[in-house]
Amino acid sequence: MPKDAAVEEFARLVRELKARDGRSYEALGRRLSVSASTLHRYCSGATVPEEFAVVDRLALLCGADEGERRALETAWTEADRARRRAVPPAPSPAPVPVPSAPEPEPGPEPEPSAPEPSPEPEPTPTAPEAPRRLPSLPAPLLVTAAVVLVVLALAAALLGRPSRTPSAPTTAPTSSSPSPEKEQPLPFTWTIGSQLWQGDCGHTYLVDRAPRAVAPPPVTADARAWAGAHGAVHGGETLVRVTVQGRSPSTAVVLHALHVRVVGRAAPPPWDAYRMGEGCGGAVTPRHFAVDLDRPRPLARPVDGHDASGAESRTIPAVSFPYKVTASDPEELLVSARTAGCDCRWYLELEWSSGDRSGTVRITDGGKPFRTSGIAGRPAYAYDTVEGRWITAAESGQSG
């Protein structure tokens, strides 16, 4: 299938950046926390990254100026739009036939009713009665009542006379306190990627659909659209990449700590597990923060990475907080959150400071908590590319 012109133009710009830098796919991939094969797919046009952040970091690493970065973002926007148009819609579940209700049997015809009796004649209206006259009061009582009324009227006139004391002003005093200032923007920006896969192919989703109603596995760049169309939940593990970049080229922002907040725990849903790939591990395991969501108070623990792409494997040492970021020196934090027996909803909190300012920013999945659910005991399926259908783990020769 021929590539879209927008995708080819974007891939050309990425290839030019990589050629200018001169480093290998493995070396650049380590700096970007992506595999060499993923970066190669960006350069060949086989895949368009889901977010521009990873491409922007590549441009910074390769020394692109502001104009080149803007041109690259425009090309990525057009290529991403073309990619989204090419994503096939998820098949809708087959309709279940509903048996039609039997027609009611005809009942016996109603018997002829007896003739209705003729209406009785209305009674002739009678003339209304004349109003009754109230008995007249004796004259002495009328005089007494008149005197009482006159006395009450004089008293009301005397009591209702206005006072000469000046009244207090009715206008409320205005407040002299100044209006609150507008909240200052954060001295940094942050973006996330929450549909990441181990080695760009190893991931499991829980989906509340039968295999025939589930579309084939997407490429990694289309994972968000696929998961959204199927209402999928991360199975067993959620990978979250947080990219933090300062706004100022000179004033650094210090990142002090990353906290995990679990806001909901429930039993995992009884859905089927769909594996996006089997046996496709990558040569580079980036350093990351491991989170055990099954603990009462989960912590983000730094873990070493591993690089087996060269002749000799080497360890990528984990780096603990604090970190420093500027406009030209962003930082990427990779979080791996796992659970075995919980349907967990959680988010992250990042502590920061810059000059005389400090605070905590909440990191969520588009305003909602991240969600990770255990997959133990769930029916597991893998996709058979030869037959073009989902098959069970036993059929595919996979277990666990």
URKA-V194795 format. One record per residue. PSI is psi in whole degrees, -180 to 180 (NA if undefined). Layout:
PSI
PSI
//
This chain:
125
148
151
148
-37
-39
-41
-38
-42
-44
-36
-43
-38
-40
-39
-40
-46
-40
-36
-39
-40
-10
160
168
-38
-43
-44
-37
-37
-40
-28
-4
38
161
162
-36
-37
-45
-36
-38
-34
-43
-30
-11
6
-25
143
125
146
-30
148
-17
-43
-34
-38
-37
-37
-42
-41
-41
-34
7
27
144
-179
-40
-41
-37
-38
-41
-38
-40
-39
-43
-39
-40
-45
-40
-39
-38
-41
-38
-42
-34
-28
-8
122
143
150
138
140
146
144
136
140
122
135
121
136
146
139
145
142
141
144
132
174
145
143
142
150
134
154
150
139
142
148
144
145
147
140
144
147
127
142
159
141
150
150
141
145
141
133
146
137
144
152
153
-43
-37
-36
-40
-43
-42
-38
-41
-43
-41
-41
-43
-43
-37
-41
-40
-41
-36
-40
-43
-27
2
132
147
152
-6
129
140
159
149
143
-14
128
140
144
148
138
-1
141
153
148
144
158
143
131
146
160
147
12
164
156
144
160
157
119
2
59
151
146
124
19
12
-22
106
157
136
146
128
134
59
154
156
-36
-17
12
129
161
159
139
173
163
-38
-23
13
-40
-45
-41
-48
-41
-39
-29
-3
37
152
140
130
112
-38
143
126
127
125
121
118
121
131
130
159
-28
139
-15
-38
118
152
129
126
119
-39
158
120
152
128
116
121
-4
135
134
173
142
143
149
58
165
151
129
121
131
-18
157
134
42
40
150
166
-21
124
109
154
149
178
120
135
124
101
-15
-11
152
-39
88
145
151
104
125
136
141
152
179
134
111
22
-22
-170
-34
137
152
159
137
105
140
149
124
166
154
160
157
137
148
-176
-33
-3
77
170
147
128
122
124
130
107
125
153
149
-33
31
142
92
138
130
164
174
153
128
119
138
164
152
111
-125
10
151
163
-172
131
137
130
116
178
79
36
-8
154
153
155
128
134
143
154
8
131
3
143
130
141
146
157
128
107
-22
-49
-14
42
162
134
161
164
-35
-40
-34
-7
7
151
164
NA
//
